[in-house]
Amino acid sequence: VQLQASGGGLVQAGGSLRLSCAASGSRFSINVLGWYRQAPGKQRDLVATITSGGSPNYADSVKGRFTISRDNVNYAVYLQMNNLKPEDTAVYYCNNRDIAGRYSWGKGTLVTVSS
């Protein structure tokens, strides 16, 4: 599975951004889609995931501010980010976990939130 993320950019604190990720390749391998992020000097952390049935899961730090969604017809996943904070600054990566538990990663997209 190949993943291509887009939508990052520079935004002021309190603003919003919407990330998109298009999945391609073996459609039968597209299962749980998600977003992770990695801030400078830190490890890559989970932001949100969504199952093929549409059940979301969020990191506590983004609950109530971020919304993950997916389009099973066009094999895409989205992350709507509202009320952004400077600590949300990171490179955001989309991810697929197939039914065998194998992970695929896209190239990241940078989100910078200024105070």
DSSP file with accessible surface (Angstrom, degrees, kcal/mol):
  #  RESIDUE AA STRUCTURE BP1 BP2  ACC     N-H-->O    O-->H-N    N-H-->O    O-->H-N    TCO  KAPPA ALPHA  PHI   PSI    X-CA   Y-CA   Z-CA
    1    1 A V              0   0   37      0, 0.0     2,-0.4     0, 0.0    24,-0.2   0.000 360.0 360.0 360.0 130.7    0.0    0.0    0.0
    2    2 A Q  E     -A   24   0A 118     22,-2.7    22,-2.4   102,-0.1     2,-0.4  -0.873 360.0-162.5-106.9 141.5    1.3    3.4   -0.9
    3    3 A L  E     -A   23   0A  14     -2,-0.4   104,-0.7   102,-0.3     2,-0.5  -0.983   8.3-170.1-128.6 135.2    0.2    6.5    1.0
    4    4 A Q  E     -Ab  22 107A 120     18,-2.0    18,-2.3    -2,-0.4     2,-0.3  -0.962  10.3-164.4-129.5 112.9    0.5   10.1    0.0
    5    5 A A  E     +A   21   0A   8    102,-0.6     2,-0.3    -2,-0.5    16,-0.2  -0.662  14.4 162.8 -96.8 151.8   -0.3   12.8    2.5
    6    6 A S  E     +A   20   0A  61     14,-2.6    14,-2.6    -2,-0.3   103,-0.1  -0.959  36.6  75.4-154.1 168.3   -1.0   16.5    1.9
    7    7 A G        +     0   0   34     -2,-0.3    11,-0.3     1,-0.3    -1,-0.1   0.385  56.5 135.2 108.3  -4.2   -2.5   19.5    3.5
    8    8 A G        +     0   0   27     12,-0.1     2,-0.3    84,-0.1    -1,-0.3  -0.167  21.5 123.8 -69.4 171.3    0.2   20.6    6.0
    9    9 A G  E     -e  111   0B  30    101,-0.8   103,-2.8   100,-0.1     2,-0.5  -0.988  58.6 -53.1 166.8-167.4    1.3   24.2    6.4
   10   10 A L  E     +e  112   0B 130     -2,-0.3     2,-0.3   101,-0.2   103,-0.2  -0.873  52.8 164.4-104.5 130.7    1.7   27.1    8.7
   11   11 A V  E     -e  113   0B  25    101,-2.6   103,-2.5    -2,-0.5     2,-0.2  -0.983  34.9-111.8-143.7 152.0   -1.2   28.3   10.8
   12   12 A Q  E >   -e  114   0B 145     -2,-0.3     3,-2.3   101,-0.2    72,-0.2  -0.498  50.8 -81.8 -80.4 155.2   -1.6   30.5   13.9
   13   13 A A  T 3  S+     0   0   49    101,-2.6    72,-0.2     1,-0.3    -1,-0.1  -0.276 120.4  29.9 -54.6 137.3   -2.7   29.0   17.2
   14   14 A G  T 3  S+     0   0   45     70,-3.2    69,-0.6     1,-0.3    -1,-0.3   0.256  99.9 114.5  91.3 -10.1   -6.4   28.5   17.3
   15   15 A G    <   -     0   0   21     -3,-2.3    69,-2.4    69,-0.2     2,-0.3  -0.097  58.4-121.4 -84.5-174.3   -6.6   28.0   13.6
   16   16 A S        +     0   0   60     66,-0.2     2,-0.3    67,-0.2    66,-0.2  -0.926  21.2 179.5-132.4 151.6   -7.5   24.9   11.6
   17   17 A L  E     - C   0  81A  35     64,-2.1    64,-3.3    -2,-0.3     2,-0.5  -0.978  16.4-146.0-143.6 154.9   -6.0   22.6    9.0
   18   18 A R  E     - C   0  80A 123     -2,-0.3     2,-0.3   -11,-0.3    62,-0.2  -0.982  13.0-158.6-125.7 119.6   -7.3   19.6    7.1
   19   19 A L  E     - C   0  79A   0     60,-2.8    60,-2.4    -2,-0.5     2,-0.3  -0.742   7.1-164.6 -94.5 144.8   -4.9   16.8    6.2
   20   20 A S  E     -AC   6  78A  32    -14,-2.6   -14,-2.6    -2,-0.3     2,-0.4  -0.940   6.4-170.9-126.4 150.6   -5.6   14.3    3.4
   21   21 A a  E     -AC   5  77A   3     56,-1.8    56,-2.3    -2,-0.3     2,-0.5  -0.959   8.5-155.6-144.1 123.7   -4.0   11.0    2.6
   22   22 A A  E     -AC   4  76A  55    -18,-2.3   -18,-2.0    -2,-0.4     2,-0.4  -0.859  10.6-154.9-100.8 130.6   -4.6    9.0   -0.5
   23   23 A A  E     +A    3   0A   8     52,-3.1     2,-0.3    -2,-0.5   -20,-0.2  -0.833  19.0 166.9-104.3 141.8   -4.0    5.2   -0.4
   24   24 A S  E     +A    2   0A  51    -22,-2.4   -22,-2.7    -2,-0.4     2,-0.4  -0.914  33.6  54.0-145.1 171.1   -3.2    3.1   -3.4
   25   25 A G  S    S+     0   0   40     -2,-0.3     2,-0.9   -24,-0.2     3,-0.1  -0.857 101.1  21.1 106.3-138.6   -1.9   -0.3   -4.3
   26   26 A S    >   -     0   0   58     -2,-0.4     3,-1.7     1,-0.2     4,-0.3  -0.539  62.8-166.0 -72.8 104.8   -3.5   -3.5   -3.0
   27   27 A R  G >  S+     0   0  116     -2,-0.9     3,-1.1     1,-0.3    -1,-0.2   0.788  85.6  62.9 -64.0 -27.4   -7.0   -2.4   -2.0
   28   28 A F  G 3  S+     0   0  192      1,-0.2    -1,-0.3    -3,-0.1    -2,-0.1   0.686  99.3  56.5 -71.7 -14.5   -7.5   -5.6   -0.1
   29   29 A S  G <  S+     0   0   29     -3,-1.7     2,-0.7    69,-0.1    -1,-0.2   0.504  78.5 103.7 -92.8  -6.7   -4.7   -4.6    2.2
   30   30 A I    <   +     0   0   17     -3,-1.1     3,-0.1    -4,-0.3    68,-0.1  -0.681  43.0 131.0 -80.3 117.4   -6.2   -1.2    3.2
   31   31 A N        +     0   0   34     -2,-0.7     2,-0.6     1,-0.3    67,-0.2   0.383  58.8  19.2-131.1 -98.5   -7.6   -1.8    6.7
   32   32 A V  E     -F   97   0B  10     65,-2.1    65,-2.6    19,-0.1     2,-0.3  -0.766  69.7-164.2 -87.8 120.1   -7.0    0.5    9.7
   33   33 A L  E     +FG  96  50B   2     17,-2.1    17,-2.9    -2,-0.6     2,-0.3  -0.779  16.9 160.0-102.5 149.5   -5.9    3.9    8.6
   34   34 A G  E     -FG  95  49B   0     61,-2.3    61,-2.2    -2,-0.3     2,-0.4  -0.957  34.8-121.5-159.3 173.3   -4.3    6.4   10.9
   35   35 A W  E     +FG  94  48B   0     13,-3.2    12,-2.7    -2,-0.3    13,-1.9  -0.989  24.2 177.9-125.1 136.9   -2.3    9.5   11.5
   36   36 A Y  E     -FG  93  46B  37     57,-2.8    57,-3.0    -2,-0.4     2,-0.3  -0.865  11.0-153.8-126.9 163.5    0.9    9.8   13.6
   37   37 A R  E     -FG  92  45B  33      8,-2.6     8,-3.2    -2,-0.3     2,-0.4  -0.989   7.7-160.2-142.5 153.1    3.1   12.7   14.2
   38   38 A Q  E     -FG  91  44B  64     53,-2.2    53,-2.3    -2,-0.3     6,-0.2  -0.958   9.2-159.2-136.5 115.0    6.7   13.3   15.1
   39   39 A A    >   -     0   0   25      4,-0.5     3,-2.3    -2,-0.4    51,-0.1  -0.523  46.4 -73.6 -85.0 158.3    7.9   16.6   16.7
   40   40 A P  T 3  S+     0   0  115      0, 0.0    -1,-0.1     0, 0.0     3,-0.1  -0.267 119.2   4.1 -55.2 127.9   11.6   17.6   16.4
   41   41 A G  T 3  S+     0   0   91      1,-0.2     2,-0.3    -3,-0.1    -2,-0.0   0.542 114.3 100.5  76.5   7.3   13.7   15.4   18.8
   42   42 A K  S <  S-     0   0  143     -3,-2.3    -1,-0.2     1,-0.1     2,-0.1  -0.766  74.9 -98.0-122.2 168.1   10.7   13.3   19.8
   43   43 A Q        -     0   0  141     -2,-0.3    -4,-0.5     1,-0.1     2,-0.4  -0.326  46.7 -92.0 -79.1 164.6    9.4    9.9   18.9
   44   44 A R  E     -G   38   0B  86     -6,-0.2     2,-0.3    -8,-0.1    -6,-0.2  -0.677  50.5-166.6 -79.1 128.3    6.6    9.3   16.5
   45   45 A D  E     -G   37   0B  68     -8,-3.2    -8,-2.6    -2,-0.4     2,-0.1  -0.863  23.8-102.6-120.8 151.4    3.3    9.2   18.3
   46   46 A L  E     +G   36   0B  58     -2,-0.3   -10,-0.3   -10,-0.2     3,-0.1  -0.433  33.3 172.3 -66.2 137.3   -0.3    8.1   17.5
   47   47 A V  E     -     0   0B   0    -12,-2.7    12,-2.6     1,-0.4     2,-0.3   0.719  63.3 -30.4-106.4 -55.8   -2.7   10.9   16.7
   48   48 A A  E     -GH  35  58B   0    -13,-1.9   -13,-3.2    10,-0.2    -1,-0.4  -0.977  50.3-163.2-162.8 150.8   -5.8    9.0   15.5
   49   49 A T  E     -GH  34  57B  18      8,-2.2     8,-2.2    -2,-0.3     2,-0.4  -0.932   4.1-161.6-133.1 162.2   -6.8    5.8   13.8
   50   50 A I  E     -GH  33  56B   8    -17,-2.9   -17,-2.1    -2,-0.3    19,-0.1  -0.984  15.3-134.1-147.0 131.3  -10.0    4.7   12.1
   51   51 A T    >   -     0   0   49      4,-2.0     3,-1.9    -2,-0.4   -19,-0.1  -0.266  34.4-100.9 -77.7 171.1  -11.1    1.2   11.3
   52   52 A S  T 3  S+     0   0   60      1,-0.3    -1,-0.1     2,-0.1    20,-0.1   0.796 125.5  55.6 -63.6 -24.1  -12.6    0.1    8.0
   53   53 A G  T 3  S-     0   0   70      2,-0.1    -1,-0.3     1,-0.0   -21,-0.0   0.480 123.9-104.1 -86.7  -2.8  -16.0    0.2    9.7
   54   54 A G    <   +     0   0   36     -3,-1.9    -2,-0.1     1,-0.3    16,-0.0   0.563  68.3 147.4  95.9  11.8  -15.4    3.8   10.7
   55   55 A S        -     0   0   76      1,-0.0    -4,-2.0     2,-0.0    -1,-0.3  -0.698  34.4-150.9 -83.7 121.8  -14.7    3.5   14.4
   56   56 A P  E     -H   50   0B  70      0, 0.0     2,-0.3     0, 0.0    -6,-0.2  -0.536  14.2-167.6 -93.5 158.9  -12.2    6.2   15.5
   57   57 A N  E     -H   49   0B  84     -8,-2.2    -8,-2.2    -2,-0.2     2,-0.4  -0.988  11.6-167.1-141.6 135.5   -9.6    6.3   18.2
   58   58 A Y  E     -H   48   0B  45     -2,-0.3   -10,-0.2   -10,-0.2     2,-0.2  -0.934  25.7-114.4-127.2 149.0   -7.8    9.4   19.4
   59   59 A A    >>  -     0   0   21    -12,-2.6     3,-1.7    -2,-0.4     4,-0.9  -0.495  37.1-117.7 -68.8 147.1   -4.8   10.3   21.5
   60   60 A D  G >4 S+     0   0  130      1,-0.3     3,-0.6     2,-0.2    -1,-0.1   0.851 111.1  64.1 -57.8 -33.0   -5.9   12.1   24.6
   61   61 A S  G 34 S+     0   0   68      1,-0.2    -1,-0.3     3,-0.0   -14,-0.0   0.674 111.1  34.6 -68.8 -16.2   -4.0   15.2   23.5
   62   62 A V  G X> S+     0   0    0     -3,-1.7     4,-2.4   -15,-0.2     3,-2.3   0.457  82.3 126.9-116.7  -4.8   -6.2   15.8   20.5
   63   63 A K  T << S+     0   0  118     -4,-0.9     4,-0.1    -3,-0.6    -3,-0.0  -0.308  80.9  16.1 -57.8 134.2   -9.6   14.6   21.7
   64   64 A G  T 34 S+     0   0   88      2,-0.4    -1,-0.3     1,-0.1     3,-0.1   0.288 126.2  58.3  86.5 -11.0  -12.3   17.2   21.1
   65   65 A R  T <4 S+     0   0   23     -3,-2.3    17,-2.0     1,-0.2     2,-0.3   0.689  98.6  51.8-117.3 -35.5  -10.1   19.1   18.6
   66   66 A F  E  <  -D   81   0A   4     -4,-2.4    -2,-0.4    15,-0.2     2,-0.4  -0.827  59.5-165.0-108.6 147.5   -9.2   16.6   15.8
   67   67 A T  E     -D   80   0A  75     13,-2.5    13,-3.1    -2,-0.3     2,-0.4  -0.992   5.0-157.8-132.7 125.0  -11.6   14.5   13.8
   68   68 A I  E     +D   79   0A   7     -2,-0.4     2,-0.3    11,-0.2    11,-0.2  -0.799  19.6 165.6 -99.6 142.3  -10.5   11.6   11.7
   69   69 A S  E     -D   78   0A  49      9,-1.8     9,-3.0    -2,-0.4     2,-0.3  -0.953  16.6-152.5-147.4 165.1  -12.6   10.3    8.8
   70   70 A R  E     -D   77   0A  37     -2,-0.3     2,-0.6     7,-0.2     7,-0.2  -0.978  13.4-143.4-142.9 156.5  -12.2    8.0    5.8
   71   71 A D  E  >> -D   76   0A  44      5,-2.8     5,-1.8    -2,-0.3     4,-0.8  -0.950  12.3-172.8-119.6 104.9  -13.6    7.5    2.3
   72   72 A N  T  45S+     0   0   81     -2,-0.6    -1,-0.1     3,-0.2     5,-0.0   0.612  83.5  56.5 -77.8 -12.3  -13.8    3.8    1.5
   73   73 A V  T  45S+     0   0  114      1,-0.1    -1,-0.2     3,-0.1    -2,-0.0   0.891 120.1  28.0 -80.9 -43.2  -14.8    4.5   -2.1
   74   74 A N  T  45S-     0   0  111      2,-0.1   -51,-0.3   -52,-0.0    -2,-0.2   0.346 106.0-123.0-101.2   5.1  -11.8    6.6   -2.9
   75   75 A Y  T  <5 +     0   0   68     -4,-0.8   -52,-3.1     1,-0.2     2,-0.3   0.960  63.3 135.6  53.8  60.8   -9.4    5.0   -0.3
   76   76 A A  E   < -CD  22  71A   8     -5,-1.8    -5,-2.8   -54,-0.2     2,-0.4  -0.955  41.1-155.7-135.7 156.4   -8.6    8.1    1.5
   77   77 A V  E     -CD  21  70A   1    -56,-2.3   -56,-1.8    -2,-0.3     2,-0.3  -0.981  12.5-163.4-133.2 145.5   -8.2    9.2    5.1
   78   78 A Y  E     -CD  20  69A  43     -9,-3.0    -9,-1.8    -2,-0.4     2,-0.4  -0.908  12.0-157.6-128.2 156.3   -8.6   12.8    6.5
   79   79 A L  E     -CD  19  68A   0    -60,-2.4   -60,-2.8    -2,-0.3     2,-0.6  -0.929   7.6-162.0-136.3 107.8   -7.7   14.6    9.6
   80   80 A Q  E     -CD  18  67A  60    -13,-3.1   -13,-2.5    -2,-0.4     2,-0.6  -0.832  12.3-165.9 -88.1 121.5   -9.6   17.8   10.5
   81   81 A M  E     +CD  17  66A   0    -64,-3.3   -64,-2.1    -2,-0.6     2,-0.3  -0.944  10.2 176.0-117.1 115.4   -7.6   19.7   13.0
   82   82 A N        +     0   0   63    -17,-2.0   -66,-0.2    -2,-0.6   -67,-0.2  -0.802  60.4  20.5-114.8 161.6   -9.3   22.6   14.9
   83   83 A N  S    S-     0   0   89    -69,-0.6    -1,-0.2    -2,-0.3   -67,-0.2   0.922  84.7-159.2  48.5  51.1   -8.1   24.8   17.7
   84   84 A L        -     0   0    1    -69,-2.4   -70,-3.2    -3,-0.2   -69,-0.2  -0.273   6.7-156.8 -65.8 146.4   -4.5   24.1   16.9
   85   85 A K    >   -     0   0   78    -72,-0.2     3,-2.6   -71,-0.1     4,-0.3  -0.862  30.9-110.0-120.6 156.2   -1.8   24.7   19.5
   86   86 A P  G >  S+     0   0   50      0, 0.0     3,-1.9     0, 0.0    27,-0.4   0.848 117.6  63.2 -54.6 -32.8    1.9   25.3   19.1
   87   87 A E  G 3  S+     0   0  130      1,-0.3   -48,-0.0   -48,-0.0    -3,-0.0   0.559  88.8  69.6 -72.3  -5.7    2.5   21.8   20.6
   88   88 A D  G <  S+     0   0    0     -3,-2.6    -1,-0.3    25,-0.0     2,-0.2   0.526  70.6 120.8 -83.3  -6.0    0.7   20.3   17.6
   89   89 A T    <   +     0   0   36     -3,-1.9     2,-0.3    -4,-0.3    23,-0.2  -0.414  41.0 107.0 -61.2 125.1    3.7   21.3   15.5
   90   90 A A  E    S- I   0 111B   3     21,-2.0    21,-2.9    -2,-0.2     2,-0.6  -0.967  75.6 -80.9-178.3 170.1    5.1   18.2   13.9
   91   91 A V  E     -FI  38 110B  41    -53,-2.3   -53,-2.2    -2,-0.3     2,-0.5  -0.860  47.9-147.0 -89.0 126.6    5.5   16.2   10.8
   92   92 A Y  E     -FI  37 109B   0     17,-3.1    17,-2.4    -2,-0.6     2,-0.4  -0.847  14.1-167.9-102.4 131.6    2.3   14.2   10.3
   93   93 A Y  E     -F   36   0B  43    -57,-3.0   -57,-2.8    -2,-0.5     2,-0.3  -0.942  13.1-141.2-118.9 136.4    2.4   10.8    8.7
   94   94 A a  E     -F   35   0B   0     -2,-0.4    12,-2.0    13,-0.3     2,-0.3  -0.674  25.4-170.2 -93.1 158.3   -0.5    8.7    7.5
   95   95 A N  E     -FJ  34 105B   2    -61,-2.2   -61,-2.3    -2,-0.3     2,-0.4  -0.981  18.4-154.7-148.9 146.8   -0.4    5.0    8.1
   96   96 A N  E     -FJ  33 104B   1      8,-2.0     8,-2.2    -2,-0.3     2,-0.5  -0.998   4.1-164.0-126.7 135.0   -2.1    1.8    7.1
   97   97 A R  E     -FJ  32 103B  87    -65,-2.6   -65,-2.1    -2,-0.4     6,-0.2  -0.972  18.9-149.8-114.5 116.3   -2.2   -1.4    9.2
   98   98 A D    >   -     0   0   13      4,-2.6     3,-2.2    -2,-0.5   -69,-0.1  -0.166  33.8 -92.5 -80.7 179.0   -3.3   -4.4    7.1
   99   99 A I  T 3  S+     0   0  142      1,-0.3    -1,-0.1     2,-0.1   -70,-0.1   0.704 126.7  56.3 -68.2 -16.9   -5.2   -7.4    8.5
  100  100 A A  T 3  S-     0   0   67      2,-0.1    -1,-0.3   -71,-0.1    -2,-0.0   0.426 120.9-107.8 -89.9  -0.7   -1.8   -9.2    9.1
  101  101 A G  S <  S+     0   0   36     -3,-2.2     2,-0.3     1,-0.3    -2,-0.1   0.575  70.5 144.6  87.2   9.6   -0.6   -6.3   11.2
  102  102 A R        -     0   0  156      1,-0.0    -4,-2.6     0, 0.0     2,-0.4  -0.648  39.6-138.5 -86.3 142.3    1.9   -5.0    8.8
  103  103 A Y  E     -J   97   0B 113     -2,-0.3     2,-0.4    -6,-0.2    -6,-0.2  -0.778  14.7-168.9-104.2 142.4    2.4   -1.2    8.6
  104  104 A S  E     -J   96   0B  30     -8,-2.2    -8,-2.0    -2,-0.4     2,-0.4  -0.975  11.6-160.1-122.5 143.6    2.8    1.1    5.6
  105  105 A W  E     -J   95   0B 105     -2,-0.4  -102,-0.3   -10,-0.2   -10,-0.2  -0.950   5.4-149.9-126.5 142.4    3.9    4.7    5.9
  106  106 A G        -     0   0    8    -12,-2.0  -102,-0.2    -2,-0.4     2,-0.2  -0.530  40.0 -85.0 -94.6 170.8    3.6    7.7    3.7
  107  107 A K  B     -b    4   0A 167   -104,-0.7  -102,-0.6    -2,-0.2   -13,-0.3  -0.512  57.4-108.5 -70.0 145.9    5.9   10.6    3.5
  108  108 A G        -     0   0   32     -2,-0.2     2,-0.4   -15,-0.1   -15,-0.2  -0.239  18.3-142.4 -78.1 166.1    5.1   13.1    6.1
  109  109 A T  E     - I   0  92B  21    -17,-2.4   -17,-3.1  -103,-0.1     2,-0.4  -0.997  23.9-123.0-127.6 133.1    3.5   16.6    5.8
  110  110 A L  E     - I   0  91B  95     -2,-0.4  -101,-0.8   -19,-0.2     2,-0.5  -0.619  22.0-170.1 -85.2 130.5    4.7   19.4    8.1
  111  111 A V  E     -eI   9  90B   0    -21,-2.9   -21,-2.0    -2,-0.4     2,-0.5  -0.982   5.1-174.3-116.3 123.5    2.3   21.2   10.3
  112  112 A T  E     -e   10   0B  48   -103,-2.8  -101,-2.6    -2,-0.5     2,-0.6  -0.983   4.9-167.4-122.1 123.8    3.6   24.3   12.0
  113  113 A V  E     -e   11   0B   6     -2,-0.5     2,-0.3   -27,-0.4  -101,-0.2  -0.950  10.1-154.3-113.2 118.5    1.5   26.2   14.5
  114  114 A S  E      e   12   0B  42   -103,-2.5  -101,-2.6    -2,-0.6    -2,-0.0  -0.644 360.0 360.0 -93.2 148.3    2.7   29.6   15.5
  115  115 A S              0   0  139     -2,-0.3    -1,-0.1  -103,-0.2   -30,-0.0  -0.357 360.0 360.0 -90.5 360.0    1.9   31.2   18.9
